Amino acid sequence: MANDQNKFQAIISHAKEYGFVFPSSEIYDGLQAVYDYGQWGSELKKNIKDYWWDSMTRMYENIVGIDAAIFMHPTTWKASGHVDNFNDPMIDNKDSKKRYRVDHLIEGFAEEQREKGNEQLATSVLEQMDALLAKDDFAGLKKLIDDNRIKCAVSGTSDWTDIRQFNLMFSTEFGSTISSDDEDNKVYLRPETAQGIFVNFLNVQKTGRMKIPFGIAQIGKAFRNEIVARQFIFRMREFEQMEMQFFIQPGTQKKWYEYWKEERMKWHLSLGFGKEQYRFHDHIKLAHYADAACDIEFNFPIGFKELEGIHSRTDFDLKNHQEYSKKKQQYFDNDIDPATGKPYGNYIPYVVETSIGLDRMFLAVLSHCYEEQDLSTAEKQDSRTMLKFPPRLAPMKLAVLPLVKKDGLPEIARKIMDDCKSSFRCFYEEKDTIGKRYRRMDAIGTPFCVTADHQTKEDNTVTIRYRDTMLQERIHLDKVREIVMKAIQ
């Protein structure tokens, strides 16, 4: 699937045409890298959230969830290191004035070389880039760009500025006095949800009587002033994260880091997309808070890209919050430390984090499930576009369709709707031929369609159609709910 731009553009068009994703405020020509989720997109997004949330807070007895506020005390971001360190190296092309994130520019060049068959050059450039980024060697990165004559996609020239750092946090004023010069009123839109978990560590631990090791999960909005936002919903300025911070004893971080790598990959594979669609990518340059980090990458149409990050954050966050707030963030542990043979006593916990971008997960599901099928025969040209969602994630689980709008069939179909709609999301439609209605349901990923016809009036059977195979069979209408429930559990 790597770098299938035609497919990627088809997915973007399909998402808009069928009510999954719209450009935000489109009637005013939109806002770059901001999107709205439509009627089916919001359902799909909610189903992904529920699947993650349930897997974290129900399947692990020692993980609970919270919902922290977006606004936080500004010192939070000083303590976390975001004020000083949340930067991306950027470079501008002097002719087009277009700004690029340095790693994206070099990665794009490497991908071009791979397409031309220059695999050795592509690998060498990426290895050099990783080594230079690890040392924050901006002069070296600029030389790498110049030596390879990497060009701007807009101007086609290689005339670049020096590389500079840009902070990615959005700031605003808080309270009744509005002054851009008043630092006391300055707050940030959170660039990550993790800090809301850290500042509530003791609140949750004490009120929940939690014993280490334990985790705190959260789903929420985050905001980053991406200088180069691109690739549809893959990189946005307003997005959602699904994060879990797992608090552990110092010295056990390597064991838990490996544990959560395995557990998170199991979760992704449970969707049935195939192991070959995923890979681990270890970080060479570690964030300021980490002693180990990797990404789970997914095979998007734009290539293998980061889907989820797993980080061993050490005790950086809680230690810094203790320092800046002057309030202890320690835990008393009676367990025996195998290194000393004595109880652990008081310590600041270490943390292993799992962080998945909900919007990227949405795009991964949409990309993998999008399928164009040629159904032509010698007698007839035919095709269909289908979203092959796992039934548990599908926005609509069941479409109930009377064959015609008369003869009592709508009343029978409505009764099936009433029997099922309290258990899962159903859709009712009478308009157009049954074939056209089937195609519309395929296009939004509905796994089951049930049609009430004249035979239904005689023997209480209906035709159930399976999206993936287009197989149709007669079943008793009392079996409809049971078949769908079995598929979505």
N, C-alpha and C positions, 0 to 999 in steps of 0.2 A: 504493500500500500504506500510505501515511502514516496513522498513528494509527488503525489497524484493531484496536481492542482486542479485539473478538470473535475475530478470527483469532489474535491473540497468546495469548489464554486457551486457545484450542483447541490451539495448538502446545504450550503448557505441559502441558496434560492429556495430549496424545498422547505427549510425551516421557516422562512418568511411566508411562503405561499400557503402553508398548512397550519399556521397559527402556533408555531413553537417559539420563534425568536424574532422580534422586530427591532429596527434601529430606534433608539430612544428619541422621543419628540420629533418623529420623522416629518411631521407636517411643517416643521421649521428647519428642515434639512438635516436634522439629527445632531448628535453630539459625539465627537470622535471617541471611539472605544467605550461607549456606554450603550447598553442594550436593555430592552424590556422583554420579559418572558410572556408569551401569549397564553391562550386558554389551554392548549395542550402542553406547551413548554412548562408552564407553572405546575401542571399535574405531574409531569415527568420529573421535574426538579424536586417536588415534594416527595415523590416515591423514592428517589435516590437518597434524600435526607433521611427518610424514615428507615430505609434499609440499613444505612450506616448507623443511625442512632440506636436502633434496636440491637444491632450486632454488638455495639459497644456497651450499652447500659443494661442490657438484659442477659447477654450471653456471658458476660464477665461479672461475677458477683462483687468484685472489688473496684468497679468503675461506676461513677455517678456523673450526672450532668448538671451544668449550670447555664445561665443566660446572663452574661455580664453586659453592662452598658457600653455603648460605643464611645461616649465621652468619658475620659479618665483624667485624673489630676495630672497636669503637665509634667510634674516631676517623675511620673511613671516612665515617661519616654527618655528622660535623662538617665534614670537608673538602668533601663533596659539596653542603653547604648544606641538607641535609634537616632537621637538628636545628633550624635557625633559620627555614627558609623553607617547609617542607613542611606548609602549612596550607591550610584551606578556610574562607572566611567563612560563618558559620552564623547563623541567626536562629530564635528560638523564638516560637511563638504562646502568649500568656499564658493563654488559656482551655483549649486542648487539651493544652498542654505538649509539643506535637509540634515537633520540630526539623527545619528545612529547610536545605539548602544554598541560599544566596542565588540563585545563577545558575539552579538548578533551579526555584525558586519563581517567578522572573520569567519563565523560558522557558515554564513551564506556563501562566502567565497569558497570555502572547503567543499560545500555541497555541489557547487558548480563544477569544481574540479573532479569530483567523484562522477558526475554525470558525463564528463568528458573522458573518463577512464583514467584520470590521474590520481589514483588511490593513494600512492605513496606521498605525493605532495599534500593531498588533503589531510592525511594522517599526521604528517610532519608539522603542518601549520597549526593544527589543533593542539598537538602536544606542546609546541612552543607557546601557544596562547595560554594554555593551562598553567604552565610553569611561570610565565610572566605575570599572570593574574594573581598567582599565589604569593608573589613578591611585591604586588602593587607597583610593578615596574612599567609606568606609563610611557616612558621614553622608549623602552624596549618594544612595547606594543605598537607605538607609532612607527618605529623602524620596521617592524614586521609587516605592517600595512603598506608602508612605502616600498619596501623591498619586493613585495609581491604585486605591486601596482594594483591594489584592490580599488575597484571603481565604484562610484556612486551609481545606483540604479536609475536615478533621475537624470543627472547631467552627463553620465558616462565618463567623468573625469576623475583623476586621482589627486586632486588638490585639497588637502585636508588641514584642518586646524590642529592645534595640540589637543591632547586628551584632558578632559576636566571631569571633576566629580560633581554630581547633582543629587541633592537630597530629595527623597521621594515622598515625604510626608505632606499631606494637606494640613494647613493650619487655618483657624478661624478665631473669632473673638467670642468670649463667654461673658454673659452678664449684661447689665444695662449700659455700661460705659463702653462705647465702641471707639477704639483708637488703635490704629495699626502699630503705633509706637509703644503701646502699653503692654509690656511683657506679662504683667500680672493677669491680664485678661486673655492671654493667648492659650488656646487649647488645640489639640490635634484630633483629626479623625483617625481612629486607630489604624495603623498599617498591618496589624495582625491581631488575632483574637487571643493569643497565648497569654498576654499580660493580664487580661481580665481573670484568667485562671490563677496565675501566680499570686496576685494581690488578694485572692480569696482562698488561698491554700489553707490557712489556719481556720478560717470560718467554716469551710467544708469539713476539715479534719475533725474539729471539735464537735460541731453540731451533728455530724454523721457518725461520730465515734469510729472514724476510719483508722485502720492500722496499716502501716507501711509494709509491703508495697500496695499502693492503690492509685487509681487514676481519676482524673476529672476531664470530662468531655464537654465540648461546646460547639455549636454551629452558629455562625454569625457573619455579619458584613464586615469587610475591611476595605480600606481605601489607599491607593497608591498613585501618586502623580507620575505615572509612567511617561517618560519622555518619548519613547517609541512604543506605542501601543498598537498592536496589529494582530492579524490572523484571527479575525472574528472574535469569538468569546474566549479564545485561548489566553489572551492577555488584555485585561480590562482595568479601568481605573476604579471601578466599584465592583466588588466581587464578594463571594461567600467562601468561607473556609469551614472545614469540618476537622477539628483538632482534638487531640487527646494528649494530656500531659500526665505521664506515669511517674509517680514519686517513689524513689527507691533508696536503699541504703548505699552510702558511699563505698566504692570499690566493687559494686555489683553491676555497674553500668554496661560493661561489655556483654555480660550474659543477657541482660534485658534488651540491649540493642539488637542482638542477634535474634532473640525471641520475637520481638515486634516486627523485625524484617520478615520473618517466616509467617507470622500471624496475618500481617497486612497483605502479603502476597496471596495467602489462602483466601482472604476475603475477595480480592479481585478475581481470582480464578473461579470462585463460586458462581460468578455471573455467566460462566460458560463461554467466554470469548476465546479461549485457547491460550495455552502457556506461551506460544510463540509471539503473542501480541505484547508481551511484557518483558522487561529486562531491568536489572539493577545497574545503577551508575553511581560509583563511589565518588565523593567530592575530593578533589585534590586541594583546592583552596577552601578551608573551613571557615565558617562564620565565627565571629569573635566569641561566641558563647559555647562552641561545640568542641568535643574531642573526637567525634566520629560523626559522619553524615553520609547519607546516600539518597538517591531518588529511585522511585519506581517509575520507569518510563513506559509510555504506551505508544503503540504504533499508529499514530494519527496519519491522515492523508498527507500531512506536511512533514512526515518523518517521525522517528522516535523522539518524544518530548516528555518533559517532567510532568507526572500526574500526581505523585505523592512524595513528600519528603519524610524521612525518618532520621532524627537527630538525637545524639547524646549531648544534652545541653549542660552537663555537669551540674554544679550548684550555682552557676553564674547568676541566674535571675533572682532566686530567693536571697542569695548573699548580697546582691546589690540593693534589692528592696529593703533588706534589713539595714544596710548602711545608710541609705538615703532617708528612710522613714524613721530610723532610730527605734524601730519596734522589732523585737526578736521574731525570727521566722524559723524557729528550731522545733525539733520533734524529739521527745524522749522515748527511747527504744530499749526494752528489756531483752531483746534477742541477743544471742551470743555472737560476737564478731569472731569468725573462724581464724582470723589473722592474729588475734590477741588472746582468745579464749575468755574474754570478759564481755559484759554487756556493752552494746554500742553506746548507751547513754544519750546525752544531748548532741544532736548534730543538725546541720542544715541538709535536707535531702538532696540527692542528685535527681535528675529528671531525664527520661527518654520521651521524646515527642514523636507523635505521628500526625502529619498535617496534610490533608488532601484538599485540593481546590474543587469546590462543588461545581463551579462552572466548567472547569476542565473535565471533571467526571461526566458531566452532562454531554459535553462535546465528544468525549470518548465513546459513550453509549450511542449517541446519535451517529457518529462516524462509522462505528463497527456495524451497526444495525441497518444502515442505509444500503439498499440493494436494488439494482435495476435488472429486471429479468426480461429476456426476449422469449415470448411464448408463441411465436409465429409457427404456423404449419404451412404445408403446401397449398392449402386452400385459403388461409387467412393470415393477415399480418396482425400481430397482437403483442403487447408488452405490458408490464406493470412495474410501478415503483413501490417498494415495500420497506417499512421500518420493522425489522425483525427483533423487536424488543423482547427480552425475557418477560414472560407474563406478569411477574410480580412488579416490574418497573413500568409496564405499559400505562400510558395516561388513561386509556379506556380499556376496560377488561372485556366488555361484551357489548356488541351492537345487536339490538332487537329490531327486526325488520319485518313488517307485514308485507306479504307479496303484492297486495293491491290495497288501495285506500277504501275498500268497501267490503260487503259481504260478511261483516262481523270480524274480519281479521285484525283491524287495528285494536279492537277491544281485547282480543286474545293476547296480542303482543303487549298491550299495556299491562295486562295482568302479570305477564312474565317479568316486565320491568319492575312492577311493584314487589314481586317476590324476591328480586335480586338486588335492587338498588340500595338497600340498607347494608348489604354485605360487601359490595364493591361498586366501582364506578361503571355506569351503564350509559348507552347512547341509543336514542330512538330516532328513526328516520323513515319517512314515507315517500319522499320525493325521488323521482327518476326510476329507471329500470333497476332490477335487483343487481344486475352486473355492474352498473355504474356505482351503486351504493357499496358493493363489495370492494371495488377499486379505491374508493375514498377511505374506507376503513383500513385497507392495506397501507395506504399512504400515511395514515397517522398511527399505524402500528397496533391496531386492535386485534388481539389474538383469536377471538371467537366472534362469529356472527351466527345469529339464530333467526331463521325465517319461518314465520307462521303462514301456512298456505291452506288451500281448501281441504287437503287431507287432514290437517290439524283438527278441523271441525268434526271429522269422522272418528279419529282414533287417538286424539290428544298427543300426536307426535309432531315434532318440528324437525326442520333440517338444520343441523349444526355444521358450519363451515370452519375449517381450521386454516388460519392465515398462512402458515409456512408451507403447507403441502397443497392447499386449495381442495383437500379432500372434503367431501360432504357425506353425511350419514344421517339417518333418521334415528331420533331418540325420543323418549317420552319427555314431555315438557317439564315433568317433575324432576328430571335428572339434570337440567341445565345448570342450576346453581351449584350442584355437587361437582360437576365436571370443572367448572371455572374455579371454584374454591380449591380443588385439589391442585390445579396448575399454578395458582398464585401463592401457595403457602411455602 
